Amino acid sequence: MLKSITCAFVALIFSATAMAQEGPRVLLLTKSAGFQHGAVKNDKDGNNHVSNIMQKLCDENGATLVSTKDARLINELTLDRFDLVIFYTTGDLTISGGSDGSPGMSDTGVAELTKWIENGGGFIGFHCATDTFHTNDEKVSPYTKLIGAQFKTHGKQFKGSIKVVDPTHPTMAETPQPWVVNDEYYVFNNLNKKNIHVLAMLETEEEGKKQDKYAIPSYPIIWCSQEGKGRVYYTVQGHREDVWTNPDFQNNILLAAYWALGNGPAQAKPNYKKVVK
């Protein structure tokens, strides 16, 4: 086993049907080529808060988890061994070193990841996954197009009111309404408006009176899309460590993973123009 892997394989099963089979195989990448969030900063044992929570969820629900900062694992041969890939990442992942000193992926890594998803893989991005392969011009990177948007800025952390706009979607089925979460909320640019299916939006009216960055209309912060045979899910949540211990957030992770693994209807028809006023 590669030295870069920081979590051992564990058993995880998302459904009764899967219990008779090998559970889903999950790869969690937490490389920080840019800013390293505290939630993914490794301790002396090589573990971090996000990987610990994901391992806990795996132990409780069923499959195989590999958590790593080694972006070299994002390649065609390795991806073929997994069913679900999760990013909590920043910066240009092809750069070796960066904030956490970890190895970078090859120049073809994004293309290989995209092809893997289109062939049926599931992908989930948390929080700073949209601050990955960030560009400073109007040119949209293939990765940004895939994940659905790019981080632009953020203000101070606050208790944000999250409004679900598609309560019938499997990933939103048990989301509380209203859902108020204290976290760091990104503002985005380069949204892939023609492709994303918006699931929830940040209600900005009250916070916009306190912070200029949020003096804008309510906007999407959770969305999904269908890419070929595969599925992509993104949520802005997860900057704060206490968000990861929130039972509602953990339940949302499990529902998103179940959906991204191809279970149930995709319900990912683009709806940006319909729900964003």
C-alpha positions in Angstrom: 0.0 0.0 0.0 1.3 3.5 -0.9 2.9 5.4 2.0 0.7 8.4 1.3 -2.5 6.6 2.3 -3.4 7.9 5.8 -6.5 5.8 6.6 -6.7 2.0 6.4 -9.5 0.2 4.5 -12.8 0.1 6.5 -16.2 -1.5 5.7 -19.1 0.7 4.6 -22.4 -0.2 3.1 -25.1 2.3 2.1 -28.0 -0.1 1.5 -29.4 -3.5 2.3 -28.7 -4.6 -1.3 -25.0 -3.7 -1.0 -24.7 -5.7 2.2 -24.4 -8.9 0.1 -21.5 -7.4 -1.9 -18.2 -5.6 -1.3 -19.2 -2.1 -0.1 -18.5 1.1 -2.1 -14.9 2.0 -2.4 -14.3 5.7 -1.5 -11.2 7.9 -2.2 -11.0 11.1 -0.1 -8.4 13.6 -1.4 -7.4 16.4 1.0 -4.4 17.9 -0.8 -3.8 21.6 -0.2 -1.7 23.2 -2.9 -3.2 26.5 -1.9 -4.5 27.5 1.5 -4.7 24.6 4.0 -7.9 24.6 6.1 -7.6 23.5 9.7 -10.2 20.7 9.1 -7.7 18.9 6.8 -4.4 19.7 8.6 -2.8 16.4 9.6 -1.9 15.7 13.2 1.3 13.8 14.2 -0.4 10.5 13.4 -1.2 11.6 9.8 -4.9 12.0 10.4 -7.1 15.1 10.1 -10.6 16.1 11.2 -12.3 15.5 7.9 -10.7 12.1 7.3 -11.6 11.1 10.9 -15.3 12.0 10.4 -15.4 10.2 7.0 -13.8 7.1 8.6 -16.5 7.2 11.4 -19.3 7.4 8.8 -17.7 4.5 6.9 -17.4 2.4 10.0 -21.1 3.1 10.9 -22.6 2.7 7.4 -20.5 0.4 5.5 -17.5 0.3 2.6 -13.9 1.0 1.9 -12.2 4.3 2.6 -8.8 5.6 1.5 -7.9 9.1 2.7 -4.8 10.7 1.2 -3.1 14.0 0.3 -1.3 12.3 -2.6 -2.9 13.7 -5.7 -0.9 11.2 -7.8 -3.8 8.8 -7.0 -6.0 10.7 -9.4 -5.1 8.7 -12.5 -7.0 6.3 -14.7 -5.6 3.1 -13.2 -6.2 4.0 -9.6 -9.6 5.6 -10.1 -10.8 2.3 -11.7 -10.5 0.8 -8.2 -13.0 3.3 -6.7 -16.7 4.1 -6.9 -16.7 7.5 -5.2 -14.1 10.3 -5.1 -14.4 13.2 -2.6 -12.3 16.4 -2.8 -11.6 18.8 0.1 -8.8 20.5 -1.8 -7.3 23.8 -2.8 -5.0 25.2 -5.5 -3.4 23.7 -8.6 -3.3 20.0 -7.7 -0.6 19.3 -10.3 1.8 21.2 -8.1 3.9 19.1 -5.8 4.5 20.6 -2.4 2.2 23.5 -1.7 0.8 24.2 1.7 0.9 20.6 2.9 4.0 19.4 0.9 2.1 16.6 -0.8 2.7 15.2 -4.3 0.8 16.6 -7.3 -1.3 14.8 -9.9 -0.1 14.6 -13.5 -1.1 17.2 -16.1 -3.7 14.7 -17.4 -5.3 14.1 -13.9 -8.4 16.3 -14.4 -9.1 14.8 -17.8 -8.7 11.3 -16.4 -11.0 12.2 -13.4 -13.6 13.6 -15.8 -13.5 10.5 -18.0 -13.9 8.3 -15.0 -17.0 10.3 -13.9 -18.5 10.2 -17.3 -18.0 6.4 -17.3 -20.1 6.1 -14.1 -18.0 7.4 -11.2 -19.4 9.5 -8.4 -17.8 12.7 -7.3 -18.4 15.0 -4.3 -16.8 18.3 -3.6 -16.8 20.0 -0.2 -16.3 23.7 0.5 -12.9 24.6 -0.9 -13.2 22.1 -3.7 -14.3 25.1 -5.8 -11.1 26.9 -4.8 -9.2 24.2 -6.7 -7.6 24.9 -10.1 -8.6 28.5 -9.6 -8.1 30.9 -12.5 -7.8 34.7 -12.3 -9.2 35.4 -15.7 -12.5 34.8 -17.6 -11.2 31.5 -19.0 -13.1 28.7 -17.2 -10.9 25.7 -16.4 -12.2 22.2 -17.3 -12.3 21.4 -13.5 -14.4 24.4 -12.7 -16.8 23.4 -15.5 -17.0 20.0 -14.0 -17.6 21.0 -10.4 -20.0 23.8 -11.4 -18.4 27.1 -10.1 -15.3 28.8 -8.9 -14.6 30.5 -5.5 -14.5 34.3 -5.8 -14.5 35.6 -2.2 -16.0 35.2 1.2 -16.9 37.4 4.2 -16.8 36.7 7.9 -18.4 33.4 9.1 -22.1 33.7 10.1 -25.2 31.6 10.8 -26.5 31.2 7.3 -30.1 30.4 6.4 -30.1 27.7 3.7 -33.2 27.3 1.6 -33.8 24.0 -0.1 -35.2 24.7 -3.6 -35.7 21.0 -4.6 -37.0 19.2 -1.6 -37.9 16.2 -3.7 -34.3 15.5 -4.6 -32.9 12.4 -2.8 -30.0 14.3 -1.3 -32.3 16.9 0.2 -35.0 14.5 1.5 -34.1 14.9 5.2 -32.7 18.4 5.2 -34.3 20.6 8.0 -36.1 23.7 6.9 -35.0 26.2 7.7 -31.5 24.9 7.9 -29.3 27.4 9.8 -25.6 26.6 9.9 -22.7 28.7 11.2 -20.0 28.4 8.6 -17.9 30.3 6.0 -19.9 30.9 2.9 -18.2 31.4 -0.5 -19.4 33.7 -3.1 -18.9 32.3 -6.6 -18.1 33.2 -10.2 -18.0 31.2 -13.4 -21.1 29.2 -12.4 -22.0 26.5 -14.9 -25.5 27.8 -15.2 -26.3 25.6 -18.2 -25.4 22.4 -16.4 -26.0 22.5 -12.7 -29.1 21.4 -10.9 -29.5 23.8 -7.9 -30.5 22.0 -4.7 -30.2 24.8 -2.1 -29.5 28.5 -1.9 -28.1 30.9 0.7 -30.7 33.4 1.8 -28.7 36.7 1.8 -31.2 39.4 2.8 -30.3 39.6 6.5 -26.6 39.1 6.2 -26.4 41.5 3.3 -27.3 44.3 5.8 -24.2 43.5 7.8 -21.6 42.4 5.2 -21.2 44.0 1.8 -20.0 40.8 0.2 -23.5 39.3 0.8 -25.5 42.3 -0.3 -26.5 40.4 -3.4 -29.5 38.2 -4.3 -29.7 34.8 -2.8 -27.5 32.3 -4.7 -26.8 28.6 -5.0 -24.5 26.9 -2.5 -25.5 23.2 -3.0 -26.0 21.7 -6.4 -25.5 18.6 -8.5 -25.1 17.5 -12.1 -25.0 14.5 -14.3 -21.9 13.9 -16.4 -22.4 11.1 -18.8 -23.1 8.0 -16.7 -21.7 9.6 -13.6 -22.8 12.1 -11.0 -21.3 15.2 -9.3 -22.4 16.9 -6.1 -21.1 20.0 -4.4 -21.8 21.8 -1.1 -20.2 25.0 0.1 -20.4 23.7 3.7 -17.5 22.3 5.7 -15.1 25.1 6.6 -15.7 24.8 10.3 -14.8 21.6 12.2 -18.0 21.7 14.2 -20.0 21.5 10.9 -18.5 18.1 10.3 -19.8 16.9 13.7 -23.3 18.2 13.0 -25.7 15.2 12.7 -27.7 16.9 9.9 -24.6 17.6 7.9 -23.4 14.0 8.4 -26.7 12.7 7.3 -26.5 14.9 4.2 -23.1 13.5 3.4 -24.5 9.9 3.5 -27.5 10.9 1.3 -25.2 12.7 -1.2 -22.8 9.7 -1.3 -25.7 7.2 -1.8 -27.0 9.4 -4.7 -23.5 10.0 -6.2 -22.9 6.2 -6.3 -25.7 6.0 -8.8 -28.6 4.9 -6.6 -32.1 6.1 -7.5 -33.0 8.7 -10.1 -30.5 11.4 -10.9 -33.0 14.3 -11.0 -30.2 16.5 -12.2 -31.8 18.4 -15.1 -30.3 21.9 -15.2 -32.7 24.4 -13.3 -30.6 27.5 -12.6 -32.8 29.9 -14.6 -35.9 28.4 -13.0 -34.9 28.8 -9.4 -32.4 31.7 -9.3 -34.2 35.0 -9.7 
